Amino acid sequence: MKNNRNPGLWLSMMAILGIMLLHISVLQKVLLVVLFLGGLVFWKRSLIYYMQANKYVVDPDSSKWAKAWPLYQKAIKNGLSTSYTVTAASMYLQRGDHTIGKQILENYLAKTEKKKDATLVAIAKTMVSMAYWIEGDLDKAIETVSNVYESGYKDKNLYINYGTYVLEKGDIVTARRLVEEATSFETTSPGIFDNRGWLYLLEGNWEEAIPLYTQLVGKGPKFPEPYVHAAQIKIHYGKVKDALELLDQAIEARFSNTSGMKKKTIELIRDRLANPETRMAAAREIDRNTAIVAKGEIPPQINDTYEKTEEAILPGFAKEPEQEKTVEKIITVEGERLPNTELTEADIEYAKKHNLE
C-alpha cells in the first residue's frame, strides 16, 4: 500500500528497468540511464532547490539562513508549485526579508485562476496578515484574518493570528469568542493556550491565570510571551525574584520576525526591575499597565518616588491566593505563538518519497 502512494518512484524504476532490458550495449544503457536521470533532475530542479533551501532555513545556526534565500528564488523562478511557493513565502516572513514574503503572497492572491485552491487562498491570507502586522498595520492584519474567518475557513493558525491581533488591539469581546472556539486546539498549541492566559490578564482574572501559566511555563515553550505574561502575574503579587527568573527565560527564548515580544524590550524591563534603585517603581509600572506589557511594550514610567529596595517580595501588592486552582489541559506539543512556518511534515514526507532528504 505504501508503494502505491509513490507512483513517480515506481515509474522511474520501471523506466530504468526498461532501459536495462533493451538489446543494446552496456555503455549505451548506462548513457541512457544517465540521460534519463539528468532529465528527471532537471524536471524536478525547482523542488530540489526548495528542499535545499529548507535545510538551511530550519538550521538552528541562523548564520546559515542567508544561504536559503537564493535557493528559494531559483525554486520559484523554475516553476515551484504554488503550495510550496506559499510555504517559501512564510519562511521569508519568519526568518528573512518579510517584504519579499509579502510580495510573493500578494502576487499569488492577485492571480485570477479559475481553479484556485480555496484552502490555499485562506492559508496565504492568514500568512500575509503577518506581514501587515509586522509593518504595524494592525487594523489591516485584523481585516485580513477576519475575512478568512468569515469565509468559513478556520484552523489552528488562523485562531493564533486572529486571537493575537485582537488581544493586542484590546478587543476583549472578540478575543473571548475566539479563545472559546479554539479550546479544542489548546492541548496541541501553546500559542492558543497563551492567548487564553493573555485574555485572563486583560480581564484581571489573575486567579485563573496562575495555574494556567504554571502549567504552560512548566512545558518550556520556545517563544517568549508565556514567560513575560507569567512574570506579570508574579509582579501582581509583588514576587520580584520569581518575575526576574521568568524574564530571564523570556530573554533566552527564540525570537523571529513574527515574535510579538522583542528581546531588547524585555531586557529593558528586566534591568529596571532588577535595579534596587528602580525596583519598586518598575514593579508598579508593570502592574498598572497590564495591557501594554502583555503585548510587548515598555510601560510608561511613573513619577512617584520609592526607596531603594532589594526585597524579593515587595509590600503593597495583591495577596496571592493560598490555594491555586488546577488546569485540566494537558499540553503535549511545543510550538510558537504565531504560525509555525518551518518545514512541514508533508514536506518531509514528500522528500522521503522522492529521495530528497
N, C-alpha and C positions, 0 to 999 in steps of 0.2 A: 504493500500500500504506500509506503514511504517513497519508493522509487517512482511510482506513478505520478507523484506530485512534482516531479522534476523532468518533464518531457524533453527539455532542452539538453540536459546531460545525456539522456539516452539517445536522442537523435544524433548528437555529436559522436557518441561511441559507435553507433551504427554506421555513420558516415566513414569513420576511420576504419572500421572493420571491413566495410565495402571496398575501401581503397586497398586494404591488405589482401583481399581476395582477387583483385584484378590480375590478369595474366600479363604482367609487365615486370621489369627488372626491380630488384630490391631498391636500387638507387632511385628509380622513378617513383616507387611507392613512398620512399622517405620524402622526396621532394614534394609530392602531392599532399602528404600529411602536413609538412611544414607550411605549405601554401594555405591549406585549409585552416590550420590553427592560427596562422597570421591573419587571415581574413576574419576569423572569429574574434580575435583580439581587437582588430580594427573596428569591427561592428560593435563590440562591447566597450570601446575605449572610454566613452562618457561615464559608464558605470565604474570602470577601473579607476579613472581619475577621482570619481566621487568617493569610492571606498578608501583610496589612499589618503584623500583629504580628511576623511573621518578619523583615520588612525592618528593623525596629527592633532586634530582639534579636540579629541577626548583625552589627550595625554595630560596627566597631572602637571607636567612641566609646561607652564604657559609660554615659555620661550619658543616652543615648537609650534605654537598655533599659527605663527606667521606663514609657515610652510603650507598650510591648508588652503589659504585664500586663492593663490594662483591655480591650484588644482581644481577648486570649485569652479573658477571661471572657465577653465578648459572643459570641465564636465558639462557645464551649461551651454557653452559655445558649440560643443559637439553633439548636442541633442539629448541631454539628460531628460529623463521622463519628468513629467510635471510634478508628480508626488515627491520625487527626490529633490527636485528643484526647490520646492516649498520647504523641505527639510533643510536644505543647504542655506536657505534664507534665514531660517531660525537660528542656525549656527552663527551667522553674521550678527543677528540681533543680540545673542547672548555673549559672544566672545570676540567679535570682530567689529567692523565698522557697521553700526546699526543702520546707517543711511543706505548702504548697499542692500542689506536685507529688506529694508522698507521698499526700495525701488523694485526689487525682484518680485515681492509680493503684490505691490500695486500694479505692476505690469501684468501679472497673471490675472488679477481681479478685473483688469480693464479689458481683457480679451472677451470677445463675443462668440465663444464657441457654443454651438447648439447642444453638444453633449457634455458640457462642463459638469464635472462631478460636484454635486451639491454638498457632500460631506467635506470634500477638499476645500471648497469655497469657504465653508464655515470655519474650518481649521485655519485657513490663510487669513481670514478676517480677524480671528482671535489672536493670531500671531502679530499681524500688522498693528493691532491695537497697542501692543507693547512698544512699538516704535513711537507712536504718538505720546504714550505715557513717558517714555524716556526723554522725549523732547519737551516735556512739561505741559502738553496739551491734554490735561486730564478729562476735560469735557468731551473731546473728540474720541478719546480712548473709551469712555463710557458709552458714548453713542454707538460706536462700532460694535462693541460686545453686546449691547442692548439689542441691536438689530439681529445679531446672531441668535440671541436668546429668544426673541420674538418670532424668529423663523421656525422655532421648534427644535433646533439642534442644541443639545445640552450634554456636555461631557465634563470630566474632571478639570481639564484645563480651562474651560470656559468659566466654571464656578470659581476657580482660583483667581483668574484675572478679574472677572466681574466683581467678585467679592472684595478683592484687594482695592480696586478703584473706588468703589462706593464707600468703603471704610475710610480710605484716605480723604474722600470728599466729605465724610461726616454724615452720609445718608444712612441713618440708623434703620429706618423702616425697610429700605431695600436690602440692606445688609442682613437684617434679621431674616427676611424671606429667603434669601439665597443660602444662608447658613443652615436653615431648617431643611431646605430642599436638598442640600448637599450632604446631609447626615450620613447617607449610605457610603459616601466616599471617604469619610474621616479616618477609618481604620487603615486605609492604604495611602492616605495623603496627609502628611504633616502640615502642608501648606493650608489645606482646608481646615484642619483641626486648629491651626493657629488663627485662622480667620474667626473661628468661634471665640477663642480666647481674647482676641483683639476687640471683638464686639463686647465681650464682658467688661473689658477695661473702659470702653466708651460709655457703657451703661452704668458704670460704677458698681458692677456686680463682682466685687472683689472676692467674696466668699466662694463663688462658683469658679473663679479664675484660679484660685490657689491649687486645688487638686489637678486641674487641667494641665497647668504648666509644670507641676511636679512630675506628672507622667510624661509630658511631651519633652521636656528638657532631659529627663532620665533616659530617653531613647537616643540622645546625641544627634539631633538634626544637624545637617550640614550648613544650613543657611542661618544668618544672624538674628532674624526677627524674634524667634521664640525666646532667645536669651535676653534681649532687650526688654521684651514685654514681661518676662519673668522678673527681671531686675526692677521694673516699675512696681510690681506687686510688693517686692521686698522693701522698696523705699516707702511705699504707702504705710507700711508698718514700722518704719524707722530703722530697718535692718540693713545698715550701710555695708557692713562687711560682706554679707551674702550677695548684695547687689553688685558690689565690685567684682566678686568672683564670676558672676554671671556676665557682666560686661566684658571681662577678660575672655570668656568663652566666645562671646559675640565677635570680638576683635579677631579671634583665631579662626572664625568660620570662613566659608567660601563666599567670595564676592564676585559679582559679574555685572555686566551692563544692566541686567534686569533685577539687580538687588535693590529693594526699596531702601535698605539701610546702607549708608556709606561708612566705610571704615574710619575715615578721618572724623566724621561727626561723632561716632561712638567714642573714639579716643578723646575728643574734647570734653564730652560729657563725663567720661570716666575720670579724666585728670582733675576736673573741677571738683568732683565728688571725693576723690582721694586726698586732695589737699586739705589739711586740717584748717587752714585759714578760710576756706570757702565751702567746707563740707556741709554745714548746716544750711547755708543759702542754696547750694546746689540741690540738696535733697528737697527743700521747699519748692524750688523751681520745677523739679521733675514732678513732684506730687500735684502741684497746682496746674500743670499743663499736660495732662494725661494724653489728650488727643495729638498734641504737637510732637511729643516724644514718641508716641506709638507709631507714627508714620515716618519716623526717621529724621526729625528736625531738632535743632538745638532750642531749648526753651528760653524765653527772654529772661534776662537777669533781673532780680528784684533789688529794690533799694534798701530793704531792711538790713540792719546791722546785727551780726551774730558774733558771739565769742568763738575763738579758736577751739576746736574740739577734735579729739582722736577717738571718740567713743565708737564702738562697733554697732551699738544700738542707740539711736537718738531719741531723746524725750520729746513729748508733744505730738507724736504721730498716733495714728489709729492703733487700737489694740487688736492684735491678731487673734482670730477665733481659737479657742482652746482645742477644739476637735475639728479637724479638717474633714470635709466631705470627700467621698471617693468618686472616681470616674470609672464608668464601666467600659469605656472604649479601650480596645487593645490595638495599639498601633504596631503594625507588622512590617511596614516598608518605610525606609528613609526616602526623603525627597526634597524638592525645592519649594519655595513659596510660589513663584511663578512657574509656568510650564517648563518641564524638563526637556530641553531641546537637544540633548545628546543623542548618540546613535541608538536607534530603537531596536527592540527585539526583532521586529520584522526585517530591519536592515541586516542585522546579524544573521538571521536565518537565511536571508537571500544570499549573503556572502558565503555561508557554508554550502548551500546548494550549488553555487556556481564556482566553488573553489577559489574564492577571492579573499579568504582570510589572510 
